[in-house]
Amino acid sequence: MQPSPISDRRTPGSDRTVPPPGRPSASGRELREPPFDEPRVLAVVDGPDTADYTDAADYVAHTATLRGVVRQRLVTRALTGHLPPAPARLLDIGGGNGVQALEFARRGYNVTVCEPDSRMLAETRRGLADAPESVRRRVELVQGDGRDAVHLVGTGWDAIFCHGVIMFVPEPAPLLNVLVELTRPGGIISVVGKNGPALALRAGLQGRWRDTAALLGEPGSAGAVGPGRQPAVQPRPGDDPANVAAILTAAGTRSLAWYGIRTFTDHLGGIPPGPDVDAVIDAEWAAGARDPYRGIARLIHHVHRRTG
């Protein structure tokens, strides 16, 4: 179905967070009410006290750090080379506090955010309230799980974003298959996930040697299992970039490009961006687009096109 028509009276942005039961969409199709009582688990820990964020407030704070800014700006830079021109229709699955959605709405795109956490949507509304009306009326908010997005917002989207979400699901295939189903033939699918094979790098650069050895599976390290090199912290299937790419390809896509995110800055904790942030972004962009640097980045950005 098409997103519901955008009206100048919607401030800030159209909001289908709590649709009345059985309310039809613009296409006449009934919108299914999402499960509002299911909390979103945000913490992903690679070792003691090493989560980037543990709740909505922490995530919002994280997006303002140098690491958060590097991620968002690198993803934006990569996508500008792959997206169809504005005003294409973009769907942001698990859009968090709307940083990426607002950026592309400013660039003239029509963006729908599908986010399960009401606290995150509240943060998006706060960001929208400070945006010009021309931006606000290009953004629509829907509360719900991305795996239910076909029922919530329909199919035929020009591009799908799913950034920083697959590390929170136990098995990535159901969500990745939905992303392909949501996208029109020829449309773009953008997925950002952890780079599981390189997770020990942050711990090593931060001097957390026991965590580093455990993540590398060194025999005798704290928490190591068995006689071989088996990591104490088992990466989720969604943290394997090769697995993510293979699932997307099998679902009917082809890879256009992949990029590394945060090769040099991932270990810097919660420091804010400084006056040299543009130079940092340029260095990270150059590293994330070439080997061997992108292979050791903290995050991997997959860009695929639906083929059928």
C-alpha positions as CSV (number, residue, x, y, z in Angstrom):
1,M,0.0,0.0,0.0
2,Q,1.0,3.6,-0.4
3,P,1.8,5.7,2.7
4,S,-1.2,7.8,3.6
5,P,-1.4,11.2,1.9
6,I,0.6,13.9,3.6
7,S,-1.2,16.9,4.8
8,D,0.2,20.3,5.7
9,R,-1.8,20.2,8.9
10,R,0.2,17.3,10.3
11,T,2.6,18.6,13.0
12,P,5.1,17.3,13.6
13,G,4.8,14.6,10.9
14,S,2.1,12.1,10.4
15,D,1.8,9.8,13.3
16,R,0.1,6.3,13.0
17,T,1.6,5.3,16.4
18,V,-1.8,4.3,17.9
19,P,-4.2,3.7,15.0
20,P,-7.8,3.0,16.0
21,P,-8.7,-0.7,15.7
22,G,-9.6,-1.5,12.2
23,R,-8.8,1.9,10.8
24,P,-8.2,1.6,7.1
25,S,-5.1,3.0,5.4
26,A,-5.2,5.2,2.3
27,S,-5.4,2.2,0.1
28,G,-8.4,0.8,2.1
29,R,-6.3,-1.9,3.7
30,E,-6.7,-2.3,7.4
31,L,-3.8,-1.2,9.6
32,R,-2.9,-3.8,12.2
33,E,-2.3,-2.5,15.7
34,P,1.3,-3.3,16.8
35,P,2.1,-5.0,20.2
36,F,2.9,-1.9,22.3
37,D,3.7,-3.8,25.5
38,E,6.8,-5.5,24.1
39,P,10.0,-3.6,25.2
40,R,12.9,-3.3,22.9
41,V,16.2,-4.7,24.2
42,L,19.0,-2.3,23.3
43,A,22.1,-3.5,25.1
44,V,24.7,-5.4,23.2
45,V,27.7,-6.2,25.4
46,D,31.1,-7.4,24.1
47,G,32.6,-7.6,27.5
48,P,32.1,-6.1,31.0
49,D,30.6,-2.6,30.9
50,T,31.1,-2.2,27.2
51,A,27.6,-1.7,25.9
52,D,27.2,1.4,23.6
53,Y,23.7,1.9,25.0
54,T,21.3,0.1,27.3
55,D,18.1,2.1,26.9
56,A,16.5,4.7,24.8
57,A,18.1,7.6,26.7
58,D,21.5,6.0,26.3
59,Y,20.9,5.5,22.6
60,V,20.0,9.2,22.1
61,A,23.2,10.2,23.9
62,H,25.2,7.8,21.8
63,T,24.0,9.4,18.6
64,A,25.5,12.7,19.7
65,T,29.0,11.2,20.4
66,L,31.8,11.1,17.8
67,R,31.1,7.4,17.2
68,G,27.4,8.0,16.7
69,V,28.0,11.0,14.3
70,V,30.6,9.0,12.3
71,R,28.1,6.2,11.8
72,Q,25.2,8.4,10.7
73,R,27.3,10.6,8.4
74,L,29.1,7.6,6.7
75,V,25.8,5.9,6.1
76,T,24.4,9.0,4.6
77,R,27.4,9.6,2.3
78,A,27.2,6.0,1.1
79,L,23.5,6.1,0.4
80,T,23.6,9.3,-1.6
81,G,25.5,7.3,-4.3
82,H,22.9,4.6,-4.5
83,L,19.4,6.0,-3.8
84,P,17.0,7.1,-6.5
85,P,16.5,10.9,-6.6
86,A,14.1,12.6,-4.2
87,P,11.2,12.5,-3.6
88,A,11.5,8.7,-3.5
89,R,9.7,6.8,-0.8
90,L,12.0,5.5,2.0
91,L,11.1,3.2,4.8
92,D,13.4,3.2,7.9
93,I,12.9,0.0,9.9
94,G,13.9,0.4,13.5
95,G,14.6,4.1,12.8
96,G,15.4,4.9,16.5
97,N,15.3,8.6,17.3
98,G,15.0,9.5,13.6
99,V,18.4,10.9,12.9
100,Q,18.7,9.2,9.5
101,A,15.1,9.8,8.6
102,L,15.3,13.5,9.3
103,E,18.5,13.8,7.3
104,F,16.9,12.3,4.2
105,A,13.6,14.3,4.7
106,R,15.8,17.4,4.6
107,R,17.1,16.2,1.3
108,G,13.6,16.0,-0.1
109,Y,12.7,12.3,0.4
110,N,9.4,11.1,1.8
111,V,10.4,8.9,4.8
112,T,8.4,6.6,7.0
113,V,9.9,5.4,10.3
114,C,8.7,2.0,11.6
115,E,10.0,1.8,15.2
116,P,8.7,-0.6,18.0
117,D,9.8,1.6,20.9
118,S,7.4,4.4,21.9
119,R,10.3,6.2,23.7
120,M,12.3,6.3,20.5
121,L,9.3,7.7,18.6
122,A,8.9,10.3,21.2
123,E,12.5,11.4,20.6
124,T,11.8,11.5,16.8
125,R,8.8,13.8,17.5
126,R,11.1,16.1,19.5
127,G,13.5,16.2,16.5
128,L,10.6,16.9,14.1
129,A,9.3,19.7,16.3
130,D,12.5,21.6,15.7
131,A,12.5,21.0,11.9
132,P,10.9,23.2,9.2
133,E,7.4,22.4,8.2
134,S,8.7,21.3,4.7
135,V,10.6,18.6,6.5
136,R,7.9,17.6,9.0
137,R,5.3,16.9,6.4
138,R,7.7,14.5,4.6
139,V,8.0,12.2,7.7
140,E,5.5,9.6,8.9
141,L,5.8,7.6,12.1
142,V,4.5,4.1,12.6
143,Q,4.9,2.1,15.8
144,G,5.6,-1.6,15.2
145,D,8.1,-4.4,14.8
146,G,9.9,-4.4,11.5
147,R,9.1,-8.1,11.0
148,D,5.4,-7.0,10.8
149,A,6.1,-4.1,8.4
150,V,4.4,-5.7,5.4
151,H,1.1,-5.6,7.3
152,L,1.8,-2.2,8.9
153,V,3.0,-0.1,5.9
154,G,2.7,-2.3,2.8
155,T,5.2,-3.0,0.0
156,G,6.6,-1.3,-3.0
157,W,9.1,1.0,-1.3
158,D,11.9,2.7,-3.3
159,A,14.4,2.0,-0.5
160,I,14.5,0.3,2.9
161,F,16.9,1.2,5.7
162,C,17.6,-1.2,8.5
163,H,20.5,0.3,10.4
164,G,21.8,-1.1,13.7
165,V,18.8,-3.5,14.1
166,I,20.0,-7.0,13.1
167,M,22.4,-7.2,16.1
168,F,19.3,-7.3,18.4
169,V,17.4,-10.2,16.8
170,P,18.4,-13.8,17.5
171,E,18.1,-14.9,13.9
172,P,18.4,-12.3,11.1
173,A,16.8,-14.2,8.2
174,P,13.2,-13.5,9.0
175,L,13.8,-9.7,9.2
176,L,16.1,-9.6,6.2
177,N,13.6,-11.5,4.1
178,V,10.9,-9.0,5.1
179,L,13.2,-6.1,4.0
180,V,13.4,-7.6,0.5
181,E,9.6,-8.2,0.4
182,L,9.0,-4.6,1.3
183,T,11.2,-3.2,-1.5
184,R,10.0,-2.7,-5.1
185,P,11.9,-4.5,-7.9
186,G,15.0,-2.4,-8.5
187,G,14.8,-0.8,-5.1
188,I,17.6,-0.4,-2.6
189,I,18.1,-2.3,0.7
190,S,20.5,-0.7,3.2
191,V,21.5,-2.8,6.2
192,V,24.1,-1.9,8.9
193,G,25.2,-4.6,11.4
194,K,28.2,-5.5,13.5
195,N,31.3,-6.9,12.1
196,G,31.5,-10.1,14.2
197,P,35.0,-11.3,13.0
198,A,36.5,-8.0,14.2
199,L,34.8,-7.6,17.6
200,A,38.0,-8.1,19.5
201,L,39.6,-4.9,18.0
202,R,37.7,-2.4,20.2
203,A,38.6,-4.4,23.4
204,G,42.3,-4.5,22.4
205,L,42.5,-0.8,21.5
206,Q,40.9,0.0,24.9
207,G,43.4,-2.2,26.7
208,R,40.8,-4.7,27.9
209,W,43.1,-7.7,27.4
210,R,41.1,-10.4,29.1
211,D,38.0,-9.5,27.0
212,T,40.3,-9.3,23.9
213,A,41.6,-12.8,24.5
214,A,38.1,-14.2,25.2
215,L,36.7,-12.7,22.0
216,L,39.6,-14.2,20.1
217,G,39.0,-17.5,21.7
218,E,42.5,-17.8,23.2
219,P,42.9,-21.0,25.3
220,G,43.2,-20.1,29.0
221,S,41.6,-16.7,28.6
222,A,38.8,-15.7,31.0
223,G,35.7,-17.6,30.0
224,A,37.3,-19.5,27.1
225,V,35.5,-22.8,26.4
226,G,37.2,-26.1,25.6
227,P,40.7,-26.8,24.4
228,G,40.4,-24.8,21.1
229,R,39.9,-21.2,20.1
230,Q,36.3,-20.7,20.9
231,P,35.1,-17.2,21.8
232,A,33.5,-16.8,25.2
233,V,31.2,-14.2,23.6
234,Q,29.5,-15.9,20.7
235,P,28.6,-13.4,17.9
236,R,25.0,-13.6,16.9
237,P,24.2,-14.8,13.3
238,G,23.4,-11.2,12.4
239,D,26.9,-10.1,13.3
240,D,28.4,-12.2,10.5
241,P,28.6,-9.9,7.4
242,A,29.0,-12.9,5.0
243,N,25.8,-14.5,6.5
244,V,23.8,-11.2,6.1
245,A,24.9,-10.8,2.5
246,A,24.1,-14.4,1.7
247,I,20.6,-14.2,3.1
248,L,19.9,-11.0,1.2
249,T,21.2,-12.5,-2.0
250,A,19.2,-15.7,-1.6
251,A,16.0,-13.6,-1.0
252,G,16.4,-12.0,-4.4
253,T,19.0,-9.2,-4.3
254,R,22.5,-8.4,-5.6
255,S,25.2,-6.6,-3.7
256,L,26.0,-3.1,-5.0
257,A,28.6,-2.3,-2.4
258,W,29.7,-2.8,1.2
259,Y,31.4,-0.3,3.5
260,G,33.2,-0.4,6.8
261,I,32.1,2.0,9.5
262,R,34.4,3.2,12.4
263,T,37.8,1.7,11.5
264,F,39.7,4.4,13.5
265,T,37.3,5.8,16.0
266,D,35.3,2.9,17.5
267,H,37.4,2.6,20.6
268,L,37.1,6.2,21.6
269,G,34.1,5.7,23.9
270,G,31.6,8.6,24.4
271,I,33.8,11.5,23.4
272,P,31.9,14.3,21.5
273,P,32.8,15.3,18.0
274,G,35.4,18.0,17.9
275,P,36.2,20.8,15.5
276,D,38.1,18.3,13.3
277,V,35.0,16.1,12.8
278,D,34.9,16.7,9.0
279,A,38.5,15.5,8.7
280,V,37.6,12.5,10.8
281,I,34.7,11.7,8.6
282,D,36.8,12.0,5.5
283,A,39.5,9.6,6.9
284,E,36.8,7.1,8.0
285,W,35.1,7.3,4.6
286,A,38.4,6.6,2.8
287,A,39.2,3.6,5.1
288,G,35.7,2.2,5.0
289,A,35.7,2.0,1.2
290,R,38.8,0.0,0.7
291,D,40.7,-3.1,1.9
292,P,42.2,-4.0,4.3
293,Y,40.7,-1.3,6.5
294,R,37.0,-1.9,5.9
295,G,37.5,-5.5,7.0
296,I,38.4,-4.5,10.5
297,A,35.8,-1.8,11.0
298,R,33.3,-2.1,13.9
299,L,30.2,-2.0,11.6
300,I,29.5,-3.2,8.1
301,H,27.1,-1.3,5.8
302,H,25.5,-3.5,3.1
303,V,23.9,-1.9,0.1
304,H,21.8,-4.3,-2.1
305,R,19.4,-3.9,-5.0
306,R,16.3,-6.1,-5.3
307,T,16.5,-8.0,-8.6
308,G,13.0,-9.5,-8.9
